[in-house]
């Protein structure tokens, strides 16, 4: 037994010495997890959320048109020695605007404003050839003036005529602009050279009321009906020239060329050996004016295509470097751009050649009718 214990002790010492030289004995068990180097993970960029679409502005309506002028539109009652009449007027910076034919041969004027206030009015001046008049009256504080539009909208624009048909207060009728730069003869015989045509329904009592777009622009002064759906209103550009003069109590002098003629149609062009159906054929002139010595008139007539056609006159194709393709172009220039006493240059076709002729404009008289 002592010997066996001795051998076990020696063996244990040998094993301990071997272990010290070779390092720690391997261990059994799962291998260590591999080491990973951390990397930066990109943070996704957030997508911007679309901002909510703004609520679109609603399109203006006939209500907007009416409200733009409702407080400034008044009933006008005019009294003469033998008759009376009711019409419409509206306030501008120059005064209360209405029609010339409303005030003709009448001297006493009463105005009723939208909230029932009555005022006496005084006539400052009126003009036959624009069918416009200006009254002066004390106005309530809530009545604010409106301005005439600087330019006219295109044909097809929606409009409202505001007025007092048959004396009925604050009435409105809707329509569209049917035509621009129309010429019409007013109730007192004046030739109005620039007006807006509309199909808005008007009746006696609407005369003198504003014709207003849905945007609230006053583009004319309702004047005359030419038929069930044809109404004429002296245009805002014409009113902007005439009304301030009338507000000063003065006469407005319209320019006068002193000619009468017709638009060149295809038949007129053929009869006069013209290359194109364009221009204004001079049929007659006022001999007392300078133009009487400047232009050749159509002295003869021929029958062509079942029409009696004037031949031989000068054809106006331009005025002051503005083309004249038809009568309306000549009338528009005279109404909106020219003045009495002004020297104008006419471009004419005569005997197949183009010439330039200077003449001086006069003041439009009451007679003769049909001349411009």
HUWO-V914639 format. One record per pair of residues at least 12 apart in sequence whose C-alpha atoms are under 8 Angstrom apart, sorted by sequence separation. I is the first residue (numbers start at 1). J is the second residue. D is the distance in whole Angstrom. If there is no record, write none. Layout:
# HUWO-V914639
I_J_D + I_J_D
This chain:
# HUWO-V914639
75_87_6 + 76_88_5 + 109_121_5 + 123_135_5 + 124_136_7 + 160_172_6 + 161_173_5 + 181_193_7 + 182_194_5 + 183_195_6 + 209_221_6 + 210_222_6 + 221_233_5 + 222_234_7 + 265_277_5 + 285_297_7 + 298_310_6 + 299_311_7 + 300_312_7 + 318_330_8 + 345_357_6 + 346_358_6 + 75_88_5 + 76_89_6 + 108_121_8 + 109_122_7 + 122_135_5 + 123_136_6 + 160_173_5 + 161_174_6 + 181_194_5 + 182_195_5 + 208_221_6 + 209_222_5 + 220_233_5 + 221_234_5 + 264_277_5 + 265_278_7 + 282_295_8 + 284_297_5 + 298_311_5 + 299_312_6 + 345_358_4 + 346_359_8 + 74_88_6 + 75_89_6 + 108_122_8 + 109_123_8 + 121_135_6 + 122_136_5 + 160_174_4 + 180_194_8 + 181_195_5 + 182_196_6 + 207_221_8 + 208_222_5 + 220_234_5 + 221_235_7 + 264_278_5 + 282_296_7 + 283_297_5 + 284_298_7 + 298_312_5 + 299_313_7 + 344_358_6 + 345_359_7 + 73_88_7 + 74_89_5 + 87_102_7 + 121_136_5 + 122_137_7 + 159_174_6 + 160_175_6 + 180_195_6 + 181_196_6 + 182_197_7 + 207_222_5 + 208_223_6 + 220_235_4 + 221_236_8 + 263_278_7 + 264_279_5 + 282_297_5 + 283_298_5 + 297_312_7 + 298_313_4 + 343_358_7 + 344_359_6 + 73_89_6 + 74_90_6 + 86_102_8 + 107_123_8 + 121_137_5 + 158_174_7 + 159_175_5 + 160_176_8 + 180_196_5 + 206_222_7 + 207_223_5 + 219_235_6 + 220_236_5 + 263_279_6 + 264_280_6 + 282_298_6 + 283_299_7 + 296_312_8 + 297_313_4 + 298_314_7 + 343_359_6 + 344_360_6 + 73_90_4 + 85_102_7 + 120_137_6 + 121_138_8 + 158_175_6 + 159_176_5 + 179_196_6 + 180_197_6 + 206_223_8 + 207_224_7 + 219_236_5 + 263_280_5 + 264_281_6 + 281_298_8 + 296_313_5 + 297_314_6 + 343_360_4 + 344_361_7 + 72_90_5 + 73_91_7 + 119_137_6 + 120_138_8 + 158_176_4 + 159_177_7 + 178_196_8 + 179_197_5 + 218_236_7 + 262_280_6 + 263_281_6 + 295_313_8 + 296_314_5 + 342_360_6 + 343_361_6 + 72_91_5 + 119_138_7 + 157_176_5 + 158_177_6 + 177_196_7 + 178_197_5 + 179_198_7 + 220_239_8 + 261_280_7 + 262_281_5 + 295_314_6 + 341_360_6 + 342_361_5 + 103_123_8 + 119_139_8 + 156_176_5 + 157_177_5 + 177_197_6 + 178_198_5 + 261_281_5 + 262_282_7 + 340_360_8 + 341_361_5 + 69_90_8 + 155_176_8 + 156_177_5 + 177_198_5 + 178_199_6 + 261_282_5 + 262_283_7 + 340_361_5 + 341_362_6 + 84_106_8 + 155_177_5 + 156_178_6 + 176_198_6 + 177_199_7 + 203_225_8 + 211_233_7 + 260_282_6 + 261_283_5 + 339_361_7 + 340_362_5 + 341_363_8 + 103_126_8 + 117_140_8 + 154_177_7 + 155_178_6 + 175_198_7 + 176_199_6 + 196_219_8 + 202_225_7 + 259_282_7 + 260_283_6 + 261_284_7 + 340_363_5 + 78_102_7 + 155_179_6 + 175_199_5 + 176_200_7 + 196_220_7 + 259_283_8 + 260_284_5 + 320_344_6 + 321_345_8 + 78_103_7 + 80_105_6 + 81_106_7 + 155_180_7 + 175_200_4 + 195_220_7 + 259_284_6 + 260_285_6 + 319_344_7 + 320_345_5 + 80_106_4 + 100_126_5 + 111_137_8 + 174_200_5 + 175_201_8 + 259_285_4 + 319_345_6 + 320_346_6 + 321_347_8 + 79_106_5 + 80_107_6 + 99_126_8 + 100_127_6 + 101_128_8 + 113_140_8 + 173_200_6 + 174_201_7 + 201_228_7 + 258_285_6 + 259_286_6 + 283_310_7 + 319_346_5 + 320_347_8 + 78_106_6 + 79_107_6 + 80_108_7 + 100_128_6 + 173_201_6 + 201_229_6 + 258_286_5 + 318_346_6 + 319_347_6 + 78_107_7 + 79_108_5 + 173_202_7 + 200_229_7 + 202_231_7 + 317_346_8 + 318_347_5 + 78_108_6 + 79_109_6 + 100_130_8 + 101_131_6 + 103_133_7 + 199_229_4 + 200_230_8 + 201_231_8 + 283_313_6 + 316_346_7 + 317_347_6 + 318_348_7 + 78_109_5 + 100_131_5 + 198_229_7 + 199_230_5 + 200_231_7 + 258_289_7 + 271_302_8 + 282_313_5 + 316_347_6 + 317_348_6 + 77_109_6 + 78_110_7 + 99_131_5 + 100_132_5 + 198_230_6 + 199_231_6 + 259_291_8 + 281_313_6 + 282_314_6 + 316_348_4 + 317_349_7 + 76_109_7 + 77_110_5 + 99_132_4 + 100_133_5 + 197_230_7 + 198_231_5 + 258_291_7 + 271_304_7 + 281_314_6 + 282_315_6 + 315_348_5 + 316_349_7 + 76_110_6 + 77_111_6 + 98_132_6 + 99_133_5 + 197_231_6 + 198_232_7 + 257_291_7 + 258_292_8 + 281_315_4 + 282_316_7 + 314_348_6 + 315_349_5 + 76_111_5 + 97_132_7 + 98_133_5 + 197_232_5 + 280_315_5 + 281_316_6 + 314_349_6 + 315_350_7 + 75_111_6 + 76_112_7 + 97_133_6 + 98_134_6 + 196_232_6 + 197_233_7 + 279_315_6 + 280_316_5 + 314_350_5 + 74_111_6 + 75_112_5 + 97_134_5 + 98_135_8 + 165_202_7 + 166_203_7 + 186_223_8 + 187_224_8 + 195_232_6 + 196_233_5 + 267_304_7 + 279_316_6 + 280_317_7 + 313_350_8 + 74_112_6 + 75_113_7 + 96_134_5 + 97_135_6 + 165_203_5 + 166_204_6 + 167_205_6 + 186_224_7 + 195_233_5 + 196_234_6 + 267_305_7 + 271_309_7 + 279_317_5 + 74_113_5 + 95_134_6 + 96_135_5 + 161_200_6 + 165_204_5 + 166_205_5 + 195_234_4 + 196_235_6 + 272_311_6 + 278_317_7 + 279_318_8 + 73_113_7 + 74_114_6 + 94_134_8 + 95_135_6 + 96_136_6 + 160_200_7 + 161_201_8 + 165_205_4 + 166_206_8 + 194_234_6 + 195_235_4 + 271_311_7 + 272_312_7 + 72_113_8 + 73_114_7 + 95_136_6 + 96_137_7 + 159_200_8 + 161_202_7 + 164_205_5 + 165_206_5 + 194_235_6 + 268_309_6 + 331_372_7 + 71_113_8 + 72_114_8 + 95_137_8 + 163_205_7 + 164_206_5 + 192_234_7 + 267_309_8 + 268_310_7 + 71_114_6 + 163_206_5 + 195_238_8 + 268_311_8 + 70_114_8 + 162_206_7 + 163_207_8 + 194_238_7 + 280_324_7 + 161_206_8 + 163_208_8 + 279_324_5 + 280_325_7 + 163_209_5 + 278_324_8 + 279_325_4 + 280_326_6 + 162_209_6 + 163_210_7 + 278_325_5 + 279_326_5 + 280_327_6 + 161_209_7 + 162_210_6 + 184_232_7 + 278_326_6 + 279_327_7 + 161_210_6 + 162_211_7 + 161_211_5 + 162_212_8 + 182_232_8 + 160_211_6 + 161_212_6 + 91_143_8 + 92_144_8 + 93_145_6 + 159_211_7 + 160_212_5 + 91_144_7 + 92_145_4 + 93_146_7 + 159_212_5 + 160_213_6 + 91_145_5 + 92_146_5 + 93_147_7 + 159_213_4 + 160_214_7 + 181_235_8 + 90_145_8 + 91_146_6 + 92_147_6 + 114_169_8 + 131_186_6 + 158_213_6 + 159_214_6 + 114_170_7 + 157_213_7 + 158_214_6 + 129_186_8 + 128_186_8 + 131_190_7 + 128_188_7 + 130_190_7 + 128_189_8 + 129_190_4 + 130_191_7 + 131_192_7 + 161_222_7 + 128_190_5 + 129_191_5 + 130_192_5 + 263_325_8 + 264_326_7 + 128_191_8 + 129_192_5 + 130_193_8 + 263_326_5 + 294_357_7 + 129_193_8 + 263_327_5 + 294_358_8 + 262_327_7 + 294_359_7 + 152_219_6 + 149_217_6 + 151_219_8 + 291_359_6 + 148_217_7 + 149_218_6 + 290_359_6 + 291_360_7 + 147_217_8 + 148_218_5 + 149_219_6 + 290_360_6 + 71_142_7 + 72_143_5 + 147_218_7 + 148_219_6 + 71_143_6 + 72_144_6 + 146_218_8 + 148_220_8 + 71_144_7 + 72_145_6 + 289_362_7 + 72_146_7 + 89_163_8 + 88_163_6 + 87_163_8 + 88_164_6 + 132_208_8 + 69_146_7 + 87_164_6 + 87_165_8 + 256_334_8 + 274_352_7 + 255_334_6 + 273_352_8 + 86_166_8 + 87_167_7 + 255_335_7 + 86_167_6 + 254_335_7 + 152_235_8 + 255_338_6 + 152_236_7 + 255_339_5 + 256_340_7 + 101_186_8 + 151_236_7 + 152_237_8 + 254_339_7 + 255_340_4 + 101_187_6 + 150_236_7 + 151_237_7 + 253_339_8 + 254_340_7 + 255_341_8 + 285_371_8 + 101_188_6 + 149_236_6 + 150_237_6 + 253_340_7 + 75_163_8 + 148_236_5 + 149_237_7 + 73_162_8 + 74_163_8 + 75_164_6 + 148_237_8 + 73_163_7 + 148_239_7 + 70_162_8 + 75_167_7 + 131_223_7 + 148_240_7 + 69_162_8 + 65_159_7 + 66_160_7 + 75_169_7 + 65_160_6 + 241_336_8 + 66_162_7 + 62_159_7 + 73_170_8 + 238_335_7 + 62_160_7 + 238_336_6 + 237_336_7 + 70_170_7 + 132_234_8 + 131_234_7 + 257_360_8 + 258_361_8 + 130_234_6 + 257_361_5 + 258_362_8 + 102_207_8 + 256_361_5 + 257_362_6 + 66_172_7 + 102_208_8 + 255_361_6 + 256_362_5 + 132_239_8 + 255_362_6 + 256_363_5 + 99_207_6 + 130_238_8 + 255_363_5 + 256_364_5 + 98_207_7 + 99_208_5 + 130_239_8 + 134_243_7 + 254_363_6 + 255_364_6 + 256_365_8 + 98_208_4 + 132_242_8 + 133_243_7 + 253_363_6 + 254_364_5 + 260_370_6 + 97_208_7 + 98_209_7 + 132_243_7 + 253_364_7 + 260_371_5 + 62_174_7 + 130_242_8 + 134_246_6 + 135_247_8 + 259_371_5 + 260_372_6 + 133_246_7 + 134_247_6 + 258_371_6 + 259_372_6 + 258_372_5 + 257_372_6 + 256_372_6 + 87_204_7 + 88_205_6 + 87_205_4 + 88_206_6 + 90_208_8 + 86_205_6 + 87_206_6 + 88_207_6 + 89_208_5 + 90_209_6 + 127_246_8 + 87_207_5 + 88_208_5 + 89_209_5 + 90_210_7 + 126_246_6 + 87_208_6 + 88_209_5 + 89_210_8 + 125_246_5 + 87_209_8 + 99_221_8 + 124_246_6 + 125_247_7 + 98_221_7 + 124_247_6 + 125_248_8 + 99_223_7 + 124_248_7 + 125_249_5 + 127_251_7 + 124_249_5 + 125_250_6 + 126_251_8 + 127_252_7 + 129_254_8 + 125_251_7 + 73_209_7 + 73_210_8 + 194_331_8 + 193_331_6 + 194_332_6 + 193_332_7 + 69_210_8 + 194_335_7 + 193_335_6 + 194_336_8 + 69_212_8 + 183_328_8 + 66_212_8 + 97_243_8 + 182_328_7 + 65_212_6 + 69_216_8 + 181_328_7 + 65_213_6 + 68_216_5 + 65_214_4 + 94_243_7 + 64_214_6 + 65_215_6 + 66_216_8 + 94_244_6 + 63_214_8 + 64_215_7 + 65_216_5 + 181_332_7 + 62_214_6 + 64_216_7 + 95_247_7 + 61_214_6 + 94_247_6 + 60_214_6 + 60_215_6 + 190_366_8 + 191_370_8
